[in-house]
Amino acid sequence: MGTKNISLTDEAYETLKARKREGESFTEVILRELGGDDDDIWKGFGKLKGMRLREGYEKQREDFDRDFEERQDELFGQ
């Protein structure tokens, strides 16, 4: 697999960086975000296999609460 160099504005870079998950490369972020197979209705099936619904919900809720508190601190300086 080859590679290409591209130029991004600072704003585009920061947006991409904000969407980057832990351990994920920028290439993986771009592929995940831009997808490619929007017509594949079966694409999402099996993604939650083995994940317990309650655990997934609780993790999402913890992440949301943490992000919300961080935004509140940034906005209101607490």
N, C-alpha and C positions, 0 to 999 in steps of 0.2 A: 504494500500500500504506500503510495507516494504522499508527499506533504506539499502544502502551498502556504506562502506567507500572505497575509492580508493586513490592511491598515484599518484601524477603528478610531473613531473619535473617543475622547475620554468618557463622554456620556455613554456611548455604546459599550465600551469596555466595562464600566462600572455596572451597567445593567446586566451584562453577561455574567460578570463576577458575582453579582447578587443572586443570580439564579443557580449558581454552581453549588452542587452538593459536596459534602465531605468526601474526599477521595476520588472525585470526578474530574476528568480532564475537560478543558474547554471544548475540545472536539466532541466529547460525549454530551456536553450541555447543548451545543448547537444541534446535534443530531436529535437529542431528546425534544428540544423545544420546537424545532422546525419539522420534526417528523419526516414524513415522506409518504407514508401509506395511509392517508386519511380515509381512503375508500375501504380499507380492510376492517369490517365490522367485528371480526373475531380477534383483533389485535390485543385487546385488554383481558381476554379470558385467560385465567390461570395466574394472573399477577398476584393474587391474594392467596394462592394455594399454600396451605400450611400456616398462614397467619391467622391468629385468633382475632376475631372481629373486635372484641372488647379491648385487647391489647393495642391493636392498631388505632382504635378510637382514642384511647387514653394517651397514647404517644402524640397523636395529632393535637389533642387538646392541650397537653403540656407545652408543645412547641408553640401553639397559638398564644397561650397565656404568657409564655416567656417573651415572645416577640412583642406582644401588646404592652407588657410592662416596660420593655426597653424603649418602645416608641413613646410611651407616656413620660418616661424619664427624660428622653431627648427633648420632648416638646415643653415639658413643664419644669424641668431641672430638678428632679427629686432624687 
